[in-house]
Structures are given as C-alpha cells and as structure tokens.
Amino acid sequence: GRFHAGGSSNTSPFQVTENWDGCIEDTEDCLWGASTAGNSTIGGTGNINEQYPTGLEGFYIMKYEVSQQQYVDFLNSLTTEQASARAYTGGQNRSGITVSDGVYSTSSPYLANNFVSWVDSAAFLDWAGLRPMTEIEYEKAARGPAEPVANEFAWGSTSITRSVALSNEDLADEVSTPAAANANFENGFNNNFRGPVRVGSFALGSTSRVQSGASYWGVMELSGNLWERTITVGNNAGRNFTGLHGNGQLTTSGNATTDSWPGLIDGSVTGAFGTGLRGGGWDRPNMTLRISDRVTATIPGTAADIQSFNYGIRAVRSLPVAVGTVVMNDNTDNEQGAIFNTDAPFVGGIGRGDHMGRLGVDTSIENESERVFSFVLDQNYPNPFNPVTQIRYHLPESVFVRMEVFNIQGQRVATLVNTAQSAGSYTVSFDASRLSSGMYIYRIQAGNFVQTRKMMLVK
C-alpha cells in the first residue's frame, strides 16, 4: 500500500512541496497509494486538512521510543484512577512494570515500553505537551533528504541483521547477538527473548548508521522493535488531524482531550480510528520494517484499541517557525532528541524548505541514479567523527564536480572529488587521521550548484 504519485499508470515516488494542496486522488500532482482497500488503504478521494503536518515545517522528534522508566514516571504523576486505566502490569513480553501501594516501578527501565494502546499513547503525549507523528512525517524522519531506495529500511539500506539473543538483559548495557545485529524483528514465540530491546541498543561508539539501525537524522528504531503509532492519511478521521500539541489536561479517567486528535469523542480520546502503524515490531517479518510499507497504516473503525505487546510510543513537536535556524544533531550516541537544520535546501521534510523529500518508492526502478531530482549535499555521517566519515551527494545531471575540505581558518586541507560525474548518488570517504580535532567545512561545486556544510572531528 505504499505511497506514490497520482496519475494514469504513475508509480513514481510522490514529492511533497508547498505547491501540493493536500489532494489525495489518482490524478497528476496528487498523492495516491498502491492499495485502496484494507489496512493498507490510501482511502477514497479527498484532501488532508490544510494544517495536517506533512513535514513542510520543521519538527522535533524523540530520538528513542519511550522507555519503561519514562512511562512509569508518567503513571506516578497521575491519580490512582487515571494511572490504573493507563497501566499494564501483566509482566509479559519483557514488560517489567509493576505497582505496589499505588506506586509504579519497573525492572526493565531501559527497554522500550510496550503494551500501550492508542488511548494510552494519546494520554502520554497530551500529558507531555507533545503530539503524535503523521505517517508522512514518519517517512521523512526515516529517509531524510535522500532519494527513495527500493525496499530500504530506516537506515537507508536493504541490509538487515536480526537480533537473536541478548546479554546483560534489562540493564543499561544490554546488547544483542550477533554483534552485527541492527534490528529487532521476527523474534516469535520460539526465540530466546520475545519483546522489545533496550532503546538505542544497536548504536555503539564505533557503529555506522547502518550498523546502528539509525535513520538519516540519527533517530533510532524507526524500523523494528515496536510499531510506530502514526496518524493516517487513509481515512477522514486521520486526514482531519491539525497537528495540535497536547494541552496537558486529561479526563478523570486518564484520557487525552486535545482537539482533532483521532478517537476524540465528546471531548475525550476513547478510540483509535484515524491512526495506523508504521515501521514493524519485534515479532513481525522484515518486510514490514521497510520505510514505505503501509500494511497496517490505516486501522479500521471497527478494530478494538488494545494494549498490544508490540505497540510503542514516540512523540514529536512542531518547530515554531520563528525559531529560525537550529543546529542539526545526528550523533546516534547523543542522549538528546534530534534537531534539524531549517535552512537546508533539500531536507526531506524535516525542517523547512521548498524542496521536500519523496514518499513511497517505485520498486521497479533498479538504477538509483534515475531517482535523483535535485542537487543535494548530505550531512556527513557519522558526525562528530574520528577519524573517518562518509559524505553523500546527489547529482540530477552530468556535471563537473569538485569537493574540498577546509579548516576553520579557510585553508584547504583536502580535495575529495575533482572530476566529471554522471547523474546519480555518490558517497566519498574523508580520512582525517593526520588532522587535529576541530570544526571543518566541506564544500561542493557541481556546475552552478554550490553548497557547504560543517563537520566536527573529535579525537
């Protein structure tokens, strides 16, 4: 049920721009989908609300899924009646939350928190003054400015290695086996562990983006571990979402109360119609972990809102337009949330800009160069780095390319590219073993296109 551009026989990725009026139909310049029925449906012809968050404005996103300790802190801030309605204390599938004398605690504080329904998630988000993520924002949080790749996961690759066992279980240093594991999936009921792993557990000091299972922006576990609860475009209940943040007010029964949120009935969120699931979970096959997969993106109105063992919580917050430029942080070992550069010329929907990322992927296209529509210079990865980092760039046409690196004094320290290249996407490695720690600037000139970015070498 992946997204694609509308129009007769058009299956190419859909580009979200300021010119899109929010139309959803199988015509040119509109968003459409590969499925029109079931849980993967794009829904009928219509429009999203003009305030539905599409990523054209910047937003903050939690780097990790909500942990059990975070959820326990939430429960302990509520009344007894509210907490009882929002808590799961069954002890299954690695959930360690218990209650004693009205006080909640967990034996697994570092694990992603599961067994939450949409009503539970909405309550947490409302209480925190945050909001849910739309499914369009989900794809952009995963892919960043890069062109879609057929069957890619959140780390921009089709390479995936399953976690099959754990050491230091439930602890802050819980790690997976094999060492190359970068995702938690297909861990069915015959495996050694059956549940979510520690948040951020695949990111170590020396791991790459693919090895860490990180999105373009360094957001962890957008593919696998627990399903991401998103706001769908597949029905009017989701399309009417306006992106309001939580107001911090819950009902006496512990329900969210924010206007336009899915499931709001008589001032209280009590259902899940208008939501969906993206990114797969610990028990699901790897195909559901793909960025473009929408197998359960649209939950039908008849479905019960259950506290499922593979549902998690992740929050976002819209970036006030007046804030202007903020510094991008894609260090997968940083404890803070991901923050994005709002002035980037091609930012994939996270941050502001006229040219946004694309939704879905045409799996029939095998040559990635056919997907490049704009000149783009990506942020290096990893950043900060020591001593090697990768720089990726994209060319929509054949052109002479020169890429150089300068120190903060403006002295050139390296020339990485100096040749004519065909249209396509390229990655160049920069080895700074002979340089001292500090800020460096890399610059690309491709025809008339010129762009610079900063990177930090830390030894």
N, C-alpha and C positions, 0 to 999 in steps of 0.2 A: 504493500500500500504506500510505497514511497512517494514523496512529492515530485512533481515535475512541472514544466511549463505547459500551459494550456495551448490548444490549437490542434488542428487535424494532424494526427499521427506524430505529434511533437512529444518526445520523451526526454528532451534535454533538461538539465537542471534549471530550476527557476531562480532568477536573480531578484532579490529584494532591493528596491531602490525607492527613493522619495517619490518617484512617478507612479508607483503601484498604488492604486486606490483601494486595495483590500479585497478586490473581486476574487471569488472562488468559483471558477467555471472552466469548461473545456474550450476556451477561446484564447486568442492571442493576447498577451500581456496580463493574463490572469494565472493564479496558482491553481493547479489541479493535482490529482493523485492517481496512482495506479489501481486503487481499489475504490469502489463506490458502494460497498456493502460490508456488513460485519464489523468486527472490532478494529479493522484497519481502514475503514471508510474515510474518504475525504469529505463525505456528506454531500448534500444537494447543493445546487447553485445558490450563491448568496454572497454576502460580504462579512468580513470581520468588522467589529466596532472600530471606529477611527482611532480609538485610544488603546486598542489591543496591542500589547508590546511585541513588536516584530524585530527589535534589535537596532532599529534606526537611531534610537537614542541609547546612550551608554547605560550600562548596568553593572552592579557588583554581584558576584556570585560566591557562595560558600565554596571554599576550596575542597572541603571534605563533606561527606554526608554527616548528618547529625549523629553524634556518638551517644552511647547509652548514658554516659555521665551527664551530657548536656540535657538529655531528656529527663533524667532523674531530677536535675536542678529545676527544670520546668515543673514537674509534678509537685515538688516540695514547695513551690510558690503558690499553689492553688489551694482552694478549700478542700475539705475532705470529700465532699460530693463531686466537685469538679475533677479532682485527681483520680478518684475511683472510676469515673467514666472514661478517662483518657489513658489509664494504665493497663498494661498487660503484664501479668505476673505468673504466667503458666510455665516458665522455665524450659521452653522447647527451643530447638534450633539456635542454640547459643545465646538466647536471651537470658541475661542474669539479673533482671530487675526483680526485687522483692520488696515487701512492705512489712514493717513491724511498728506497732503502736502509732500508726499513721505517718511514719517517716519512710520514704523510699530510698533504696540504695541498690547498687549493682555490683556483682562480682566480675563484670566484664566492662569496665568503664571506657576502654579504648576501642571497643568494637562498634561498628555502625549499628544504629538502633533499628531493629525490625519490629514486626507485629504492630504496625500502625496503619489505620485506615485513613481515608481522605479526611474524614471528620477530625481525627486525631491530628493529622498534619496541619490542617487549616487552623486548628486551635493553637498549635505551637507557633505557627507563622504569625497569626494575629497577635498573640501574646508578645512576640518578639518585635512587632512593628515592621515585619518584613512581608514578602508576598511570594506566591508560587511562581514558577518559571513556565513560560509558554513553550509549546513544542517547537516553535520556530526558534526561540532563544536557545533551546537545548542544542539544536544542530549547530548554531553559531558558536555556542560555548565550547563545543567539541572541536569544530573544524577550523575556527579562526578565519584568516583571510585566504587560506589555501583553496585551490580548486578541488571539487569533489573527486574522490578516487573510488572506483568500483569496489563495493563490499568492505570499505575501510571501517576500522574501529576508531574510538575517540582519539587514539594516538596517531592517526593519520596513516595507518598501515594495515595491511591484511594479515600481518604476522601476529599470532596469538599463542600464548602458552598457559595452560591451565594449572592452577594451584591444586595439588593433590593431597598435601599433608601440611601440618603446621608444627612449629617448635615454639617454645615459650608461650603456649596458648593463654589467651586472655590478658597477657602482660603488655606493657608499653613497647616492648621489643619483639612482639610476635612477628614471625616471618614465615614465608611459605616455602615449600619444597615442590618442584625443583627451584634452584636459585634463579633460573631464567623466567619463572612464572611472572606474568604481568596482568592476570585477570582471574577472577573467581567466578566460574561458571560450570555447568554440568556436574556439580557435586551433589548427585542424587543420593538416595537413601541407602546406597551400598558403599558409600565412601567413608573415610575416617572421620571427617567432620561434615556437618550439614547445617550451614548457616553462613552469615556474613563474617568477613575477616576484619582485622584492625583497619581503621580508616588510614589511608595513605601508606599501607603496609608494603607496597611494591616499590616505593621510592626510597632509595638509599643514597649515600653520599656520592657514589660514582655511577649511578644508573642514568641512562639516556632517557629521552622522552618515551620511546617505545618500551624500554625495559621497565620504566616506572608506571606504564599504563596511564600516562598523563595526556590531557587534551592539549591543544595548541597553546593555551594560556596557562597550563600547569594545573588545571582542575583535575582532581583525582576521582577515579572510579565512575566516570560517566558511562563507561561500558562495563557491565557486570557488577557483582557484589549484591546491590539492592536496586530494584526498579526505581527510576526517577519518576515522581508523580508530576505530570505536566498538564497544562491547560490546552485542550484540544482545539483544532480548527474544524473538527469533523462533525460538529452539530452546533446549533444556535446557542445552547447553554454555554459552550466554551467560547464561541465567537463573540459573545456579548461581554466578555471579561474586559475591564477597563484598566487593569494594572494598578488598582488602588493598593496601598500598603495597609497592613494590619493597623487597627486603631487601639490595640492593647486592651480591648474590652471583651470579655467572654460572658456568656449567659451563666446563670446559677448552675446549669448542668454541664458547663465546661465547653460550650460550643462557640465557634467563631461568629462574628457579627458584621463582617465587612461587606459593604455593598458590592454587587456584581460578581462576587466570588461564586463559583459553581456550588450548587447544592443549597443555596440560601433560600429558605422558605420561612416567611413570617419573621424575618429578622434573625434567623439562626441557621447556620450551616449544618444540615442534617443528612445530606445525601451527596453522591459523588458524580451525578450527571453533569457533564461538561469537562470532566478530567479524563486523563489517559495515562498510559505508562510508556516510557521510552528507556532504552539502554540495557534491558535484560537484568536478570538476577542470578544469584548463586546456583540455582537449580535448573536454569534454562540453557538450551543449546546455544552455541556460539553465534548462530545466525541472528539471534535476537539482540545481540550486543552491537550490531552494526549501527553506525550513526543514522543511516537513512531508514532503518527498519521501523515500520509502524504497525506491527502485528497486533498490538493492543493499545494503539494510540487513542482510540475512541471507545470509551466504556459505555455500553448501552444503558438507557434509563431504567431498565428492568433489573440490572445487576445489583446484587447486595453489596453494601460498602463494608468490607470485612477487614479485620486486623490480620493481615497476611504475613506469613513468615519471610516473604521476600520483598516487602514494600519498605522503602526508607523515606527519609526527609532531606531535602536540600532547599535552601532559601535563596532568593535574590532580592535586590533592592535597586530601584531605578536611580540612575545618577542624575542629580539636578543639573539641568542644562547650564545654569550659571556658574557651575563649578569650574568649567573650562578644562584645561589640560591636567591630567594626573599621570603619575609615573606608572608604567606597566611593570608588573612583577610576575614573572613566570618561573620563579625558582621553586621547584617541587618540594624542597625541604623547608620552605618558609612556613611558619605557623599562621601567617595572616591570610585573609581572603585574597582572591585575585582582583587586581585593579588594572584598568586598561587605559591606554593612551587614546584620548578622544579626538586627537588631531591626525591620526593615521589616515593616509589617503585611501586605504582599502582594508577595512578592519573586520570584515566577516560578520558584522552585525553586533559586535561588542565594542562599544564606543561609537561616536558619531562620524558620519561621512557620507558622501554622495554615492559611493560605490560600495555595495554591500556584498556579503557572501551569498552563495547559492544553496538552495535546498534540494535534497534528494540527489540521485546520481543515475546516469544512464549506464546500466551495466553492460550495454552492448558496445560501448566505446572502450577500446583497449589502449589506445595511444593517449597518454596523459597530455601530450602537447596540444591535442585537439581541444582541450578544456580551458586553455589559458585565454582570458578575455582582456586582461589589463596588465600593465607593468606593475609588478609588486616586489618590494624588498621586504622579506620577513625579518622579524626579530631573531637574532641568533639563539641557538639552543645547544647546551644549557647556558644560562646567564643568571648569576655570575658563573665563570668557568675557570678551570685550571687543568692543564694548560691548553686543551684543545676544545674548540667549539665548532658548530656547523652553521653555515649561513645559507639560507634557501632564497631563491629569487625566481621570478616568473616573467617570461617574455611572450607577448602576443604575436610577435612578428620577428623575422630575421633581422639582426641588428648587430653592430659592433659594440661589445661590452667591455667596460673597464671597471674593475672593483679594486679599491685601495683601502688601506687601514692607516689611520693617523693617530698619534698620541695627542694628549690634551694641549700640547704646545703647537699643534698643527704640523708637526714633522711626519712625513710619510715613513711608516715602518714596514709596510708590506704591500705588494701588489698581488692580488689573488687571481684576478682574471684580466686578460688583455688580448681579446680575440673576437672574431665574428662568431655568432652563435645563431642557430635556428630557433624558431618559436618553440617554447616548451618550458618545463620547470627544471631547475638545476640546483644542486647543492654543492657548496665549496667548503673545504675544511680549513680552519685557521689555527695554526700551531704557534702559540705564544711562549714556548719554553724558554726562549732567550730574552724575553721581555720582563720588565718588573711589574709588580702589581699596580693597578690603577685603572682609570677610565680611558677607553679607546673609542674612536669613532670610525665606522666603516661607511664607505660612500660608493654608490654605484652610478655609473653614467651609461645609459643604453640609448643611443641616438639622442633625442632631445629630453629624454626622461632622466632626472637626477634626483636621488634621494639619499639621505644619510640617517644612520641610527647609532645609538651608543651601546657599548657593551663593557662589562666590568670583569677584569682579570684579578682573581684573588688567589695568591699563593700562600 
